[in-house]
Amino acid sequence: MEKYIINGGNPLMGEVTISGAKNAAVAIIPATILCDEPCRIENVPNISDVNLIARILQNLGAKVTRVNKHTLDIDPRPINTCAAIDDSVRGMRASYYLLGALIGRFNQAKVALPGGCNFGLRPIDQHLKGFAAMGAKCELIGGAIVEAKCEGKVQGAQIYMDTVSVGTTMNLMLAAVKAQGQTIIENAAREPHIVDLANFLNSMGANIRGAGTDVIKIRGVDYLHGITYSIIPDQIEAGTYMAAVAATRGRLLVKNVTPKHLDSITAKLEEIGVSVEEFDEAVLIDATGRDLRRCNIKTMPHPGFPTDCQPQFVAMLTTVSGTSIVTENVWDNRYQYIRELLLMGANISVEGRVAIVDGDSRLHGAPVKACDLRAGAALIIAGLVASGTTEISSIHYIERGYEEIIEKLQALGADIKKQYVPDEDVAVTA
Ligand code: EPU
């Protein structure tokens, strides 16, 4: 087992380079299944979720070559199965994209149900409803595997999504790209990674219009040719460093970002008194010597404030004056990490979807546990401002989505390191 050990108190200062977007990469890599020629994907984040989805493609028969740390060559032509049911598939939530991509290529798919982060129910009913509208009979086998089969070719359809869902929007795009006729997705999600997936597919010859709005129209095509494509920067990784620099009252140039994607995050930082200066592909965050004040946050689908930055901002808001009200509108149960912040001296109460965060908490170090990826990022931010030493366990969650987080934070002056804990010690403390 490994832990992160943090001695808090150092403001983050300097420059950080943001990696490629996790949630774009975990869709674009399976999307290569649809391609009729090899592809090169650049700006791929070097994180465990991406390595896992690349391995799953390899297990399906694709030839995946790592050209360098951030570039993958994928030749999907040797894939000759539409079944992805081994344990690795269950290891990540985003493996549901295999359903859309395999249906799109083979008109059928058999995929193990996804696991992933742990914050309450994560249904895929909207995905299945969409596939059914496109002519796929979907069956749940043993509660753990989804089997989808079309009689003949997958058909374009008009689909109204009951919930704004990122995963459903992208999965239906994948299934529709080579379908017979036109698919229209209404009430579609508008996240930057949806636009990125559409750009990737369109560059290969797909016909997708409207990505980034709530109506997406996809006319099926027969052939997708190979391309070289670079994934967009990770909006949430950037938002995490922006929250961390505000919390520690530092000054940071956040490089390799699309400032437009950060608008909702920037607006909240400015509202609490942080200076944010935008450049073409960077933002400069300055919280030095600032007296930051409270704000209210409501998470919403894009372009609203992202749920994936909610835990990091709650951790940051424990350091500002006044009481902030945070409302989580996307997930039912995304406050489990708060009990860990309480162990560090935070004063936060939760009532349903609302967290009431009392600023000016004097956080102190404590042994705490990451319960999901963004929860882990929130604990790191808390550890960076706390007095004394914070020990974070279950860091595998954090490493699913943050590339070289220890190295990046160390370069900014943080006192953080990864420590190996022998199994016997784990058994004693358990
Ligand atoms: N929902 C349904 N039925 C469905 C699908 C979703 O009811 O069939 C509900 C969910 O329960 C949730 C809401 O719709 O309440 C939104 O879920 P969405 O489908 O948008 O989430 P997702 O696609 O499964 C992605 C990201 C999450 C991020 C959400 C929301 C990936 C791999 N995951 O999940 O990212 O929180 O969108 O933006 O793209 C993370 O990166 O830490 C993370 C959890």
Residues whose N, C-alpha, C, O or C-beta is under 5 A from the ligand:
A	BS01	EPU	N23 A94 L121 R122 P123 I124 D125 Q126 H127 T163 V164 S165 V166 G167 T168 T307 D308 V330 W331 L373 R374
